[in-house]
Amino acid sequence: MVNKPSVLFLCVHNAGRSQIGAGWMRSLGEEAVQVYSAGSEPADQINPMAVKAMAEVGIDITDQRPKKWTDDLVQEVDVVISMGCGDTCPVYPEKRYIDWEIEDPAGKGIEMVRSVRDQIEKRVRELLVELLGEENK
């Protein structure tokens, strides 16, 4: 059996961007990718606007909870997607890091959160082609 690629989405609160990224990756990558998300300072709950924006495209992230990253988790994955956690994100020399500079949707209205959702979808689709090949996009 071929090992599945694994991706960790990181942001500060693990309540918006990283949860949206993980939701897209789970939905589009189906069972072909191991998906994780975490934050350096997890919020109490996922941003309700992120939940709403994802529901609009048929992706349910209501069962997800913000969680703190661990060294073990970071070391376990193949790719770390950083979205605005800056110096608080863990850095290990042997890991592949990709920094997605996407505005934090915390406290913003649904239109802005939709824009963030759509930007992340595009990037997730591109990453999936890279990880899995053209036939799996």
N, C-alpha and C positions, 0 to 999 in steps of 0.2 A: 504494500500500500504506500502511495506517495504521501509524504507529509504535507499538510495544508499550510500555506503561508499564514502568518499571524500578524495582526495589526493592532496597535494600541493607540487610541486617540486620547491626547492629553490637553487639558486646559486648566485654568486655575480652579474653578468651582465645579467642574464636571456636571454642569447643569444646563448648558446650552449647546455650544459648538461641538464639543466632544460627543455629547449624546446624539446630536443630529448626525454627525459623521458615522458613529457606530450604528445608528439606525439604518442609514443608507447602505453601509457596508453589509450588514446582516441581510437586508432586503435584496440588494442587487447581487451580492456574492453568494447568497443562499448558503449551502453547506460547504462551499469550496474554500472558505476563509474563516480562520479563528478570529473573533473580534472582541476587543476589550476597550473599555474607556475608564478614565480615572482623572483625578485632579490633585493639585498640591494643597488646596484648601477647600475641600468639598462643601457645597451648599447643603442646606437642609432638605431641599427638594429640587426636582428638575424645573426649569423655567416653564411655567404654564403656557407661554406663547410658543415655546419650542415644541411642546406636546401638541398644541393646536395646529401649528404649521405642518408638522409631520403627518398628523391625522388627515389633513387636507389632501395629501398625496397617498393616502392609504397605508401609512406606516405607523404602527402603534408603539410608542415608547413609554406608555404609562406605567409599565411594570419595572422600569429601570430606576435605579437610585444612585445619587452621587456617591462616589467612593474615593478613597485616597489611594494613590499609586503606592506600590511597594517596590523595593529593589528587586525582589524575586520576579515580579510581574514584568518589569522593564527588561530584565535580563532574559526572560523567557521568549519574548516576541521577536519577530524578524524586522518589523518596521514600526517606528514610533512617529506618529503624526502629532506635531506640536502646534497648538493653536492659541498663541498668546500667553503662554505661561512663562516665557522668558527665562530668567535665571533660576526660577524655581523648579523648572523641569529637570529631571535627572539626565545626566549625560554620561554614557559609557562609550569609550572609543570604538569598540567593536560593533556597535549598533548602527543601523541605518536610520538617520533622522531626516524628516521632511518637515519644514516649517511652513505652515499655511497661514499667511497673514490675512486674517478675516476678522472684521470688527466684532466685538463682543455684543451680543444681542440683549444682555441683561438690562431689564428695565425699559426696553424699547417696545414699540408698537408692532402689530402683526405684519405690516408692510415691510419693515426693516428685517424682521425675523424671516419672512419669506425670502427676502434677498439673500440672507445668510444661508438659508436652507438650499437655495438654488445654486449658489456658489459652491457649497460643499458637495452637492450632488455631482456637479461637473467634475470636480477633482477626484471624487471617489470613483466615478466611472473611468477616468483616465488611469488611476492607480490600479483598478481591477484589470484593465487591458494589459498593463505592465506585468502584474503579478500572475495572471492566469492565461494570458494570450488573447488574441483577437476574437476567437470563437466564443469566448465566455462573457463578452461585454453586454 
